[in-house]
Amino acid sequence: MDLKVVTEPRIAAPPEGTVVLLIGTRINKFWMVHRWLPVIASMIPMLIELKKNKDHGFLYSRAWFNRTVIMLQYWRSMDDLMRYSHNTEGKHRSMWAWFNRAVRNDGAVGIFHEAYIVDPARMHTVYRNIPVFGIAAATESVPQRVRPPVPGSAEPERA
């Protein structure tokens, strides 16, 4: 990933159908390290698997760590995401089976995910004075020549 700060205003230009996946883990019982650490650590082999094979449709990810670990991911399509998550030969499926056997209802660690299909006509992005990030880094960013009109106004603004 290019970490060069981009000063010219840019916007994301993702293809329709791109998926935003917010996935995470919440540590509920810190002292039960043997329960939550494997859940968090299991993401590493999955990311390696995804990055090695572009056919899975995985595009990009960033993570933030605290009591709640959050990973923001971008996928080519919902079909790609579902195909990967249900693939019986992949890392996700074996981790999910382990979680259901070992951790499921003990309350030590919680997991969540939310997946959204992007409609480029109904989204707004801007990147300025930062490295290109998020959906723009996952797909494409283009110079922001004209700002989209503010809802309720007649004219777009010049960037």
C-alpha positions in Angstrom: 0.0 0.0 0.0 1.2 3.5 -0.9 1.5 5.6 2.3 2.3 8.8 0.4 0.2 11.7 1.6 -2.0 12.9 -1.2 -2.7 16.6 -1.0 -4.9 16.9 -4.1 -8.5 16.1 -3.1 -9.5 12.6 -4.3 -12.7 10.6 -4.2 -13.3 6.8 -4.4 -14.4 5.3 -7.7 -15.4 1.7 -6.7 -17.2 -0.5 -9.1 -20.9 -1.2 -8.3 -21.3 -4.3 -6.1 -18.1 -3.8 -4.1 -18.7 -5.1 -0.6 -17.7 -3.4 2.7 -17.2 -5.9 5.5 -16.8 -4.8 9.1 -15.7 -7.7 11.1 -14.5 -7.9 14.7 -14.0 -9.5 18.1 -14.8 -8.2 21.5 -12.8 -9.5 24.5 -15.4 -9.9 27.3 -13.2 -11.8 29.8 -9.6 -10.7 29.7 -8.4 -13.5 32.0 -9.6 -16.1 29.5 -6.7 -15.5 27.2 -6.9 -19.2 26.0 -10.3 -18.4 24.5 -9.9 -15.0 22.9 -6.3 -15.0 21.7 -6.9 -17.9 19.2 -10.0 -16.1 17.8 -8.0 -12.9 17.2 -4.9 -14.8 15.9 -7.0 -16.9 13.5 -7.4 -13.8 11.3 -3.7 -13.9 10.3 -3.8 -17.2 8.3 -7.1 -16.2 6.8 -5.6 -12.9 5.5 -2.5 -14.7 4.2 -4.8 -17.1 2.3 -6.9 -14.2 0.9 -3.9 -12.1 -0.2 -2.2 -15.1 -1.9 -5.2 -15.9 -4.1 -6.9 -12.9 -5.9 -9.6 -15.3 -7.1 -11.2 -15.1 -3.7 -12.2 -11.5 -4.4 -10.6 -10.0 -1.3 -9.4 -6.4 -2.1 -8.1 -4.7 1.0 -8.2 -4.5 4.8 -7.2 -2.4 7.8 -7.4 -3.3 11.5 -7.7 -1.5 14.8 -6.9 -3.1 18.1 -8.4 -2.4 21.5 -10.8 -4.4 23.7 -12.8 -4.6 20.5 -10.7 -5.6 17.5 -12.2 -4.2 14.3 -11.2 -5.0 10.8 -12.5 -3.2 7.8 -12.4 -5.3 4.6 -13.4 -4.7 1.0 -14.5 -7.5 -1.3 -15.1 -7.6 -5.1 -18.7 -8.9 -4.5 -21.1 -10.4 -2.0 -20.9 -13.7 -4.0 -17.1 -13.7 -3.5 -17.4 -13.1 0.2 -20.1 -15.8 0.7 -18.1 -18.3 -1.5 -15.0 -17.8 0.7 -16.8 -17.9 4.0 -18.6 -21.2 3.0 -15.6 -22.9 1.4 -15.0 -26.1 3.3 -11.3 -26.2 2.3 -10.5 -22.7 3.4 -9.2 -21.3 6.7 -12.4 -19.5 7.6 -14.5 -22.6 7.7 -12.1 -24.5 10.0 -11.8 -21.5 12.3 -15.6 -21.1 12.5 -16.0 -24.8 13.3 -13.4 -24.5 16.1 -15.2 -21.4 17.5 -18.5 -23.2 17.6 -16.9 -26.2 19.4 -14.6 -24.4 21.9 -16.0 -20.9 22.5 -19.5 -20.5 21.3 -21.5 -19.8 24.4 -18.9 -19.3 27.2 -19.0 -15.5 26.9 -15.2 -15.0 26.9 -15.1 -13.5 23.5 -17.8 -12.1 21.1 -17.6 -11.9 17.3 -19.5 -9.8 14.8 -19.6 -8.9 11.1 -21.6 -6.6 8.9 -21.5 -6.7 5.1 -22.8 -4.0 2.8 -23.0 -3.8 -0.9 -21.8 -0.4 -2.3 -23.9 1.6 -4.6 -21.5 4.3 -6.0 -24.4 6.6 -6.8 -25.4 6.6 -3.2 -22.1 7.1 -1.4 -19.8 10.0 -0.6 -16.1 10.0 0.0 -13.2 12.5 0.2 -9.5 12.0 0.9 -7.2 15.0 1.4 -3.8 15.3 3.1 -3.8 11.6 4.0 -2.7 8.5 2.1 -5.5 7.1 0.1 -7.5 4.9 2.4 -10.5 2.6 2.7 -12.6 1.9 -0.4 -10.4 4.2 -2.5 -7.3 2.1 -1.6 -9.3 -1.1 -2.2 -10.6 -0.1 -5.6 -9.7 3.2 -7.3 -9.4 6.9 -6.4 -9.7 9.7 -8.8 -9.1 13.5 -8.5 -12.0 15.3 -7.1 -12.7 18.0 -9.7 -16.2 18.9 -8.6 -17.8 18.2 -5.2 -21.1 16.5 -5.4 -24.0 18.8 -4.7 -25.0 19.2 -1.1 -28.5 17.7 -0.6 -31.0 20.5 -1.2 -28.6 22.7 -3.3 -28.9 23.2 -7.0 -25.2 23.5 -8.0 -22.2 21.3 -7.3 -19.2 23.1 -5.6 -15.8 23.5 -7.2 -13.1 21.5 -5.3 
